[in-house]
Amino acid sequence: MQLVTVKMSDIYVNGLDKLVEIGMYPSRSEAIRVAIRDLLRRELWPAQGSPIQTGSDDE
Protein backbone atom coordinates (compact mmCIF):
# COMPACT_ATOMS: atom_id res chain seq x y z
CA MET A 1 0.00 0.00 0.00
CA GLN A 2 1.03 3.59 -0.58
CA LEU A 3 0.67 6.43 1.88
CA VAL A 4 -1.63 9.19 0.60
CA THR A 5 -2.16 12.43 2.52
CA VAL A 6 -5.43 14.34 2.11
CA LYS A 7 -7.02 17.36 3.73
CA MET A 8 -10.69 17.12 4.76
CA SER A 9 -13.15 19.44 6.35
CA ASP A 10 -13.94 18.82 10.00
CA ILE A 11 -17.42 17.50 9.23
CA TYR A 12 -15.94 14.58 7.24
CA VAL A 13 -13.32 13.80 9.88
CA ASN A 14 -15.98 13.90 12.60
CA GLY A 15 -18.14 11.54 10.55
CA LEU A 16 -15.23 9.14 10.10
CA ASP A 17 -14.51 9.26 13.82
CA LYS A 18 -18.16 8.46 14.57
CA LEU A 19 -18.07 5.41 12.26
CA VAL A 20 -14.97 4.17 14.09
CA GLU A 21 -16.47 4.97 17.50
CA ILE A 22 -19.61 2.91 16.83
CA GLY A 23 -17.51 0.01 15.57
CA MET A 24 -18.39 0.05 11.88
CA TYR A 25 -14.70 0.34 10.95
CA PRO A 26 -11.53 -0.34 12.92
CA SER A 27 -9.88 2.92 11.82
CA ARG A 28 -10.30 6.07 9.77
CA SER A 29 -7.96 4.58 7.18
CA GLU A 30 -10.11 1.50 6.71
CA ALA A 31 -13.29 3.57 6.36
CA ILE A 32 -11.59 5.73 3.72
CA ARG A 33 -10.29 2.66 1.85
CA VAL A 34 -13.79 1.17 1.74
CA ALA A 35 -15.30 4.46 0.56
CA ILE A 36 -12.74 4.82 -2.24
CA ARG A 37 -13.13 1.17 -3.26
CA ASP A 38 -16.91 1.59 -3.46
CA LEU A 39 -16.54 4.82 -5.47
CA LEU A 40 -14.21 3.14 -7.96
CA ARG A 41 -16.51 0.11 -8.27
CA ARG A 42 -19.44 2.40 -9.03
CA GLU A 43 -17.80 5.08 -11.19
CA LEU A 44 -14.76 3.61 -12.91
CA TRP A 45 -14.60 -0.15 -12.89
CA PRO A 46 -17.94 -0.93 -14.55
CA ALA A 47 -16.59 0.69 -17.73
CA GLN A 48 -13.04 -0.65 -17.50
CA GLY A 49 -13.42 -3.84 -15.52
CA SER A 50 -12.14 -4.29 -11.99
CA PRO A 51 -8.37 -4.61 -11.61
CA ILE A 52 -8.92 -6.74 -8.50
CA GLN A 53 -8.70 -10.37 -9.52
CA THR A 54 -8.16 -12.24 -6.24
CA GLY A 55 -10.92 -10.87 -4.04
CA SER A 56 -8.42 -8.91 -1.96
CA ASP A 57 -9.01 -5.16 -2.02
CA ASP A 58 -5.43 -4.41 -0.94
CA GLU A 59 -3.85 -4.96 -4.34
NORQUIKA-V820285 format. One record per helix or strand. SS is the DSSP state (helix for helix, strand for strand). FROM is the first residue (numbers start at 1). TO is the last residue. If there is no record, write none. Layout:
SS_FROM_TO, SS_FROM_TO
This chain:
helix_10_21, helix_28_43, helix_45_48
